[in-house]
């Protein structure tokens, strides 16, 4: 190999105060781990010497504590986009220490290419192998790696021996042309391939390679509990009813599923449902449940941006790559989440809500409308363009002190125009073709927790006029009561 082998600390010396730094990977999968920690150490040293050091960070999605966590704690981050899930990063965003721009994941790569966010000084990507002529074969996550490598003045590669070189061939790297030269993306089913299995860069831009041997450190999901299992069963039963009614084609449609315990439970229930035929996935994240479904033949193919599976399951995949080679493909985020492709393939999309209101609007990002949780991620990319858009959530949180079904969402991410179905452990509200009052009745009766239904009915009766009968004086009474007493169930409407 002709490239210089350098230490992580030497790599960090190429990153300077006020730099724009783009990272490869998507979630913890394929996220750089060593250089980001070295940048954090550099920031701490610079701060101790009385010198400023803060950078702008661009990623494919959330990362891991090895990136977001260490840099947030080192106070090394000035700006962050498009999505994060690290507690330390979240705290710094909510206290105003980090300027955060919440962006649809499919849009960031092209926003960077368009020049809307400035240039990229340094790209840092994890690879399973690299060739002398500048072909970078990625690890288990892609994200915005192709774009930041194309734009960056300097490229640093973490060559991770934990990822086998046999991963070569699992990736399909394709970037659309920018307007006015953009054409249709010629991908018509999840298993199509339209690109090449590597990122091609100018070799002279690679300033060094840092050798590592580190796992992604993805933890196993908590066991499915009664609530998440019931949500999964409700989604599965609903889709079965749609099949039987002829509202879903008999061969079924590709699925997209968000991240987390509920998504894992939903996929598990779909896999166990004998009435649902074997299906394909076109999604942004493959989780543990999907790997099991592929082995069982229930999922015949999965297109994704990342393999976000626990370390235990990843080792199972790595030890049997020949089996998975014709059943998995990894793409850049602007392709895995591309609205054109979502609409064309007719995806059934399943995402998680923080809260939904009685008219079908969904909040995915902000607690009580002000505190950022993680970000919108890819949910908007998929929801707006889905064949059938489904949102799931437990009906209550914090032992019943928070209702996920509220009079009006405290922050709006997905409007009623994009939300087809809401599912909680209590049931399903099919909102298609329903007027606002009809939506409210369905959501209250089918999805709200029984302890909150009387309050929600009372709210609906406060103002009987208008197409969408909100009472603006009481619309946020649930949230105000929670901030006052810590228990939404204590809400008393006071309307003159």
C-alpha positions, 0 to 999 in steps of 0.5 A: 500500500502506497499511502502513509500509515499514521497514528490517530493523533497525527490524523487529528493534526490535519483537523483545525479550528473552524474546519468543516469535517464530514464523517462516513458511517450511518448510526454506529455502523461504519462510524470512525472511532479512533480519529474522532477520539484523537480530535477530542483529545486535541480539543481538550489540549487546545482549550487548556492552552487557551486556544479555541478549537471547535469544528462543524460536523456532518454525518450520515445520521447518528453516530456513537459515543466514539464520535458524538459523545467524546467530541461533545464532552470535549466541547469541540463541536460548534455545529452539528447536522443532520441527526444525533442520538448521544445524550451528551450531544443532546444536552449540549444542543438543548443548552445552546452549546452546539448549533444544531440543524435538523435535516431530512437524511436524504437531503444532506448530501445534495445540500453539501454538493449544492454548497448550501452549507459551505465546503468540507475541509476533511473527510474521515471514513472507515474502510474495510480495504483501500487500493493504491488507485483510490478505491475505498471499500467501506465497512457496514455503514455508508451515509454521506461518505461518497459526497464528503470524500468527493468534496473534501480537501483532505481524506483520512481513512480508518482501515478497520481490520475488524471488518473483513475485506470480503465486505467488498461487493456488498455496497452499491455506491451511486450519486445522482447528478445535480440539477439541471443534469439530474436524471431519473434514478434507475432503481426499480426494486430493492435488489437492483444495483446501479453503481459500483462497490467502492468510492473512487477518490483522487489518491493524492487527497488521502493524507493518511491511513489509521489502522484500527481493529474495533467493533461498532459496539452496537448493543443488543436490544432490550427484550420485547415487553408486553406493550411493544409486542402488542404494537407489533401484533397490531401492525401485523394484524392490520397489514393482514387485513389490508392484504385480505381486502385487496388493498395491498398487492398479494405479493406484498410491498417492500417495507421500511422500518425505523430504528429501535425496540418497537421497530424490532418488535414489529418486524418480528411479528410480521415475520411470524405472521403466516398470512404475510408472504415473504417480503423485501425491505428498502430501508435505511437501517438493518437491525438484528430482527432483519438478519433473523428474518433473512436466515428464515427466508421471511425477508428475501432481500434487504437494501439499506444504508447500514448494518446496525446490528449488535456485535454478536449478530454482526459476527454471525453475518461476518462469519457467513458473508457468502450466504448474505452476499445476494441478500443484502446491499448497502447504499448512500443515504441519499439513495436509501432514503430517496423520495423518488424511489420510495414513491416508485416502489410503493413502500409500506413505511413504519416509523416511531412517534414521540407524540401524535395529536387527535387530528393525526399530526405527529411529533418525532423530535421535540419533547414538550415542543422545545427539547430536541430528542434525536432529530427527524432522521429519515422518517420524513423521507419515507412518510411523505412518499409512502404507499402506506405510512404508519406511525407507532408509539406506546400510548403513555410514558413515564408510568402514565404521566405522559400521554402520547396522544395529545390535543395538539402536538407540541412540535410538528414534523409530519402533518396530518396530510402525510400520516395514514395510520397510527398504532399504539398497544390499544389499537389502530386508527386508519385515517385515510379519507377521514375528515378531522373530526372523524380522525379525532374520534378514531384516534381517541377510541382506538389509540389513546390510553383509556385513562386519557380518553375522557380528557381528550373527549372533553377537549374535543367538546370545548369548541364545536365549530370549524373544520378542525375544532381546536380550542387554542386556549386549551390546545397545550393544556396537557403539556402545560400541566406536565411542566407544572405538576409532572403528570398530564393526567391532572389536566383540567381545562379552563376555558372562558 
